Amino acid sequence: MANFKHITVIVQGPVQTLKGREQEAGITQKCLASVRQHLPDAKIILSTWPNQHLSGLDFDELVISEDPGPNIRSFHRDGSPAYFNNNRQIVSTLAGLRLASTSYAIKLRSDNLLTGNQFVSIQNRYSHRCESQKIFRERVVVSNVFTRKYAKGFKVAFHLSDFFYYGLTNDLLAIWDLDLFNDVTPDQATHAYRLAHGFAIDCTQMFWLETLKKFGDDINLDGLLDNNPTKLKKSDIYYANNLVIASPEELGLSLGQKFSGPARIARQKGKCAQWQLYDWQKVYREYCDPLFEPDATLLQRLTLHIARLIYVYPTRIETLLKIIRRRTKTLGR
């Protein structure tokens, strides 16, 4: 059996249901048990909040952080603020990573679990990189769930999932050592809404862009659908040279009940809009290794293309109509 003592797993988040966030019963116990099963000898750091019930949880080290509370990124139509857990994710992830003493680390949500350890071999498979585009010492492996290639029918840039990360501890620290986000004001939210035609920048885009700023690339997106060709290309180049993007099944990851079954992201319509390993392998070949041949069979490629023809591209018409209506409404004021 392989030994994984060089890995620390940061299990971050609440360990039971909190107000506004339902948890699958016993999911954190399942999460921790899955790490013991699939990563024997790995160290587990549980990074959570005060007043959590910790009895029966199997971890090696515990870090309790003061809850920064939710942050405001937008407002509902009735003027009430829309709350997000961006700052909570930064605090709990960073607190755990700062305690890690091993060379490699994993960021794992407390409501996800492992089904294998394929992410370890995947991280080592793609050796070619363009030196001028490297920002991490080694590749970081991420899940494709919420790593969107398309949104609202259009290609999107820098839309990187925040669910699962595996790589060198210092590389994960480079990603997650972020300043907390300030609450936006109603005026700021209104300006951003109009600039983005109602489709504001996604939380996952926001995290990744803040990381890239630390490496000297201050990229701005005018909303979720800012698909400027230069920005799309730059997004692909960063993905190709610094990451590996694969599905939970290919990684050995389960997202639990919340993101499976009838969940929108688990349906074919949601899945085919995400980056697939085949999509990532294509940009790896284009920007890193021109001799590399993607693994996907002809049938798999055709199936993906047909799914996007059915579920992704037709939604462009609906999106364009929404943008036209919003522009008309704004001009009429």
C-alpha positions in Angstrom: 0.0 0.0 0.0 1.3 3.4 -0.9 2.4 5.8 1.9 1.1 9.4 1.8 2.8 10.9 4.8 4.0 13.7 2.6 0.5 15.0 2.3 -1.6 17.1 4.7 -5.4 17.3 4.0 -7.0 20.5 5.1 -10.7 19.6 5.7 -12.3 23.1 5.9 -15.7 24.3 6.7 -18.5 23.6 9.2 -19.0 20.1 10.5 -22.8 20.2 10.7 -25.7 22.3 9.5 -25.4 26.0 10.0 -28.0 28.7 9.4 -28.3 29.1 5.6 -26.2 26.0 4.9 -27.6 22.6 5.0 -25.2 19.7 5.6 -25.7 16.1 4.7 -26.0 14.1 8.0 -22.6 12.7 9.1 -20.8 14.0 6.0 -17.8 15.3 7.8 -17.3 11.9 9.5 -17.5 10.3 6.1 -15.1 12.8 4.7 -12.5 12.2 7.4 -12.9 8.4 7.1 -12.4 8.6 3.4 -9.0 10.4 3.9 -7.9 7.6 6.3 -8.9 5.0 3.7 -7.5 6.4 0.5 -4.5 8.4 1.9 -3.0 6.2 4.7 -0.5 8.1 6.8 -1.6 11.5 5.5 -2.1 14.1 8.2 -5.6 15.6 8.6 -6.1 19.2 9.8 -9.7 20.1 10.5 -10.2 23.8 10.1 -13.6 24.9 11.3 -15.5 27.4 13.5 -16.3 27.9 17.2 -19.1 26.0 18.8 -19.0 23.0 16.4 -19.7 19.5 17.7 -16.4 17.7 17.2 -17.1 14.4 19.1 -16.4 11.3 17.0 -14.4 13.2 14.4 -11.1 11.6 13.4 -8.4 14.3 12.8 -4.8 14.9 13.7 -4.9 18.6 14.4 -7.6 21.2 14.9 -7.7 24.8 14.1 -10.6 27.0 15.2 -10.9 30.4 13.5 -13.1 33.3 14.4 -16.0 33.4 11.9 -15.5 36.5 9.6 -19.2 36.1 8.7 -20.7 36.3 5.2 -19.7 39.0 2.8 -21.9 41.1 0.5 -21.3 41.0 -3.2 -24.6 42.1 -4.6 -28.2 43.0 -3.7 -31.6 41.5 -4.4 -34.3 43.3 -6.3 -35.9 44.3 -3.0 -32.7 46.0 -1.9 -31.7 43.4 0.6 -28.1 42.3 0.5 -27.0 38.9 -1.0 -24.6 37.1 1.3 -21.7 34.9 0.3 -19.2 32.7 2.2 -16.1 33.9 0.3 -14.3 35.2 3.3 -15.2 32.2 5.4 -13.6 29.9 2.8 -10.4 32.1 2.7 -10.1 32.1 6.5 -10.7 28.3 7.1 -8.6 27.2 4.1 -5.7 29.5 4.9 -5.7 28.7 8.6 -5.3 25.0 7.8 -2.6 25.5 5.2 -0.5 27.6 7.5 -0.3 24.7 9.9 0.7 22.2 7.2 4.3 21.0 7.6 4.3 18.5 4.7 5.5 19.3 1.2 2.0 18.6 -0.4 -1.4 19.6 0.7 -5.1 19.1 -0.2 -7.9 21.6 0.2 -11.0 19.5 0.8 -14.5 20.7 1.8 -15.9 19.2 4.9 -19.0 18.1 2.9 -17.0 16.3 0.2 -15.1 13.1 0.4 -12.5 11.0 -1.3 -13.2 7.8 -3.4 -9.6 7.3 -4.5 -6.3 9.0 -4.8 -5.9 9.3 -8.6 -5.2 13.0 -8.2 -1.7 12.1 -7.0 -0.7 10.3 -10.3 -2.5 12.9 -12.4 -0.5 15.7 -10.9 2.7 14.0 -12.1 1.6 13.0 -15.6 2.0 16.3 -17.5 5.6 17.3 -17.3 5.9 19.9 -20.1 5.4 23.6 -19.1 6.2 27.0 -20.7 8.6 28.6 -18.3 7.4 32.1 -19.0 3.8 31.2 -18.0 4.6 29.3 -14.8 3.3 30.8 -11.6 3.5 27.7 -9.4 6.4 25.4 -8.8 4.3 22.4 -9.8 0.9 21.8 -11.2 -2.1 22.1 -9.0 -4.9 19.6 -9.6 -8.5 21.0 -9.4 -12.0 19.7 -9.9 -13.9 20.6 -13.1 -17.1 21.0 -11.1 -17.9 24.8 -11.3 -14.8 25.2 -13.5 -17.0 26.5 -16.3 -15.9 26.6 -19.9 -19.4 28.0 -20.8 -21.9 30.1 -18.9 -25.2 31.3 -20.3 -24.2 29.7 -23.6 -20.9 31.7 -24.0 -17.3 30.9 -23.3 -16.1 32.4 -20.0 -12.6 33.2 -18.7 -10.8 32.4 -15.4 -13.9 30.5 -14.0 -11.9 28.1 -11.8 -13.6 25.9 -9.2 -12.9 26.4 -5.5 -13.9 22.9 -4.4 -10.7 20.8 -4.4 -7.0 21.5 -4.8 -4.0 19.2 -4.6 -0.4 20.3 -5.0 2.6 21.6 -3.2 1.7 23.3 0.0 3.5 26.5 -1.0 1.5 26.6 -4.2 -1.8 26.2 -2.4 -0.7 29.0 -0.1 0.0 31.1 -3.1 -3.6 30.6 -4.2 -5.4 31.0 -0.9 -3.3 33.6 1.0 -5.8 36.3 0.0 -7.1 39.5 1.6 -10.7 39.3 2.8 -13.2 40.9 0.5 -14.9 44.1 1.5 -18.7 44.4 1.4 -19.9 46.2 -1.7 -22.1 49.2 -1.4 -25.5 49.4 -3.2 -23.9 52.0 -5.6 -21.0 49.7 -6.4 -23.3 46.8 -6.9 -25.5 48.8 -9.3 -22.5 50.0 -11.3 -21.1 46.4 -11.6 -24.6 45.1 -12.6 -24.9 47.6 -15.4 -21.3 47.0 -16.6 -21.9 43.3 -16.7 -25.4 43.5 -18.2 -26.8 41.8 -15.2 -24.3 38.9 -15.1 -21.9 39.8 -12.4 -18.5 38.2 -12.0 -18.7 34.8 -10.4 -17.1 34.1 -7.0 -14.8 31.6 -8.5 -13.5 34.1 -11.1 -12.9 36.5 -8.3 -10.8 34.1 -6.3 -8.6 33.2 -9.3 -8.1 36.7 -10.5 -7.0 37.8 -7.0 -4.4 35.0 -7.1 -3.1 36.0 -10.5 -2.7 39.6 -9.2 -0.1 38.4 -6.8 2.0 37.2 -9.8 1.8 40.6 -11.5 -1.2 40.0 -13.8 -3.9 42.4 -12.8 -6.7 41.2 -15.1 -10.2 42.8 -14.9 -13.4 41.2 -16.1 -16.4 43.2 -16.9 -18.7 40.5 -15.5 -19.2 36.8 -15.9 -19.5 37.0 -19.7 -16.5 39.2 -20.5 -15.2 36.8 -23.2 -12.7 39.1 -24.8 -10.6 36.8 -27.0 -7.3 38.0 -25.4 -8.7 37.3 -21.9 -10.0 33.8 -23.0 -6.6 33.0 -24.5 -4.7 34.2 -21.4 -7.1 32.1 -19.2 -6.3 29.0 -21.3 -2.6 29.6 -21.1 -2.7 29.8 -17.3 -4.8 26.7 -17.1 -2.4 24.8 -19.4 0.8 25.7 -17.6 -0.2 25.6 -14.0 -3.2 23.3 -13.4 -4.7 20.0 -14.3 -8.5 20.0 -14.5 -10.4 16.8 -14.3 -13.8 15.4 -13.1 -14.4 14.1 -9.6 -14.5 10.6 -10.9 -11.1 11.0 -12.6 -9.7 12.5 -9.4 -11.1 10.1 -6.8 -13.5 12.7 -5.3 -17.2 12.7 -4.4 -19.0 16.0 -3.8 -21.7 14.4 -1.6 -25.4 14.5 -1.9 -25.6 18.2 -2.2 -24.0 18.3 -5.6 -25.2 15.0 -7.0 -28.5 13.4 -8.1 -31.0 16.1 -9.0 -28.6 19.0 -8.4 -28.4 21.3 -11.4 -24.6 21.0 -11.6 -24.9 17.1 -11.7 -27.3 17.1 -14.7 -26.0 16.7 -18.2 -26.8 20.3 -19.0 -24.5 21.4 -16.2 -21.8 18.9 -16.7 -21.2 19.6 -20.4 -20.7 23.3 -19.8 -17.7 22.6 -17.5 -14.2 22.0 -18.5 -13.5 18.4 -19.2 -10.1 16.7 -18.9 -10.2 16.4 -22.7 -10.7 20.2 -23.0 -7.8 20.8 -20.7 -5.6 18.3 -22.5 -6.2 20.2 -25.8 -4.9 23.5 -24.3 -2.0 21.5 -22.7 -1.1 20.3 -26.2 -1.5 23.7 -27.7 0.6 25.6 -25.1 2.9 23.0 -23.5 3.4 19.8 -25.5 2.5 19.7 -29.2 3.2 16.0 -29.4 0.7 15.1 -26.7 -2.4 13.2 -27.8 -5.6 13.7 -25.7 -7.0 10.5 -24.2 -10.7 10.9 -25.2 -12.0 8.5 -27.8 -13.8 9.6 -30.9 -17.1 8.6 -29.3 -16.4 10.6 -26.1 -15.6 13.7 -28.2 -18.7 13.3 -30.3 -20.8 12.8 -27.2 -19.4 16.0 -25.6 -19.9 18.0 -28.8 -23.5 16.8 -29.2 -24.3 17.6 -25.5 -23.0 21.1 -26.0 -25.0 21.5 -29.2 -28.2 20.5 -27.3 -27.7 22.2 -23.9 -25.0 24.9 -24.2 -25.1 26.8 -27.5 -29.0 27.3 -27.7 -29.0 29.3 -24.4 -27.0 32.0 -26.1 -30.2 33.3 -27.7 -31.9 33.5 -24.3 -28.9 35.3 -22.9 -28.7 37.8 -25.7 -32.4 38.6 -25.3 -31.9 39.2 -21.6 -29.0 41.6 -22.3 -31.1 43.5 -24.9 -34.0 43.9 -22.5 -31.7 45.1 -19.8 -30.0 47.6 -22.1 -33.3 48.9 -23.3 -34.6 49.2 -19.7 -31.4 51.1 -18.7 -31.6 53.5 -21.6 -35.3 54.2 -20.9 -34.5 55.5 -17.4 
